[in-house]
Amino acid sequence: AKWPSYVIVKRKVNFPREMLPEAYDLLEERLSGGEVDREDGLRLHWSTRRAWLHVRASGTEPIVRLIGEAATRDEAEKLIENAATVLTELT
């Protein structure tokens, strides 16, 4: 059996830590339809799309790390772009 292939895309975004709770709420609302996990930042998982997005604050810098994984580079980049757009709206 062949393993499915996935693509991971990462991006750093300047974002104030004190606005993270509001950002997580808005991301969850805008990028809906996935399973939500807030244990370490915000992780949204869409099993039917075979994709996930993880948004978390850096422990050492005033940035947010966006990590997206999907079956194609295009879809992974789209996840990251959509999340970055939401964060930009808040700042």
C-alpha positions in Angstrom: 0.0 0.0 0.0 1.2 3.5 -0.9 1.3 6.2 1.7 -0.7 9.4 0.7 1.5 12.4 0.1 1.0 15.7 1.9 2.6 19.1 1.6 3.4 21.3 4.6 3.6 25.1 4.3 4.8 27.4 7.1 4.7 31.1 7.6 5.5 33.6 10.4 3.2 36.6 10.9 3.9 39.6 13.2 0.9 39.6 15.6 0.4 40.9 19.2 0.1 38.0 21.7 -2.6 39.8 23.6 -4.9 39.6 20.6 -4.6 35.8 20.2 -7.9 34.8 21.9 -9.8 37.1 19.6 -7.8 35.8 16.6 -8.5 32.2 17.4 -12.2 32.9 17.7 -12.3 34.7 14.3 -10.2 32.0 12.6 -12.5 29.3 14.0 -15.5 31.2 12.7 -14.1 32.0 9.2 -12.4 28.7 8.5 -15.2 26.6 9.8 -16.1 23.0 9.2 -13.1 21.4 10.8 -12.5 19.8 14.2 -11.1 22.3 16.7 -8.3 21.8 19.2 -7.1 24.7 21.4 -4.6 22.8 23.5 -1.5 24.4 22.0 -2.8 27.4 20.1 -5.5 26.7 17.5 -5.6 23.6 15.4 -8.3 23.1 12.8 -8.5 19.7 11.1 -10.7 18.8 8.1 -10.5 15.1 7.7 -12.7 15.0 4.6 -10.3 17.5 2.9 -7.2 15.7 4.4 -5.9 19.1 5.6 -5.1 20.9 8.9 -4.0 24.3 10.1 -2.1 25.0 13.3 -1.8 28.6 14.5 0.3 29.3 17.6 2.3 32.0 19.2 6.1 31.9 19.3 7.5 31.6 22.8 10.4 33.8 22.0 9.3 36.3 19.4 6.2 38.6 18.9 5.0 36.4 16.0 2.4 33.8 15.2 3.4 30.7 13.4 1.1 29.3 10.8 1.5 25.7 9.7 -0.7 24.1 7.1 -0.8 20.6 5.7 -2.9 19.4 2.8 -2.8 17.0 -0.1 -1.5 19.6 -2.5 0.8 22.6 -2.2 -1.9 24.9 -3.6 -4.4 23.9 -0.9 -1.8 24.1 1.9 -0.8 27.6 0.7 -4.5 28.6 0.5 -5.0 27.6 4.1 -2.0 29.7 5.2 -3.1 32.7 3.1 -6.7 32.6 4.5 -5.4 32.5 8.0 -2.9 35.3 7.4 -5.7 37.4 5.9 -7.8 37.0 9.0 -4.9 38.0 11.3 -4.2 41.0 9.2 -7.8 42.2 9.5 -7.4 42.3 13.3 -4.2 44.5 13.4 
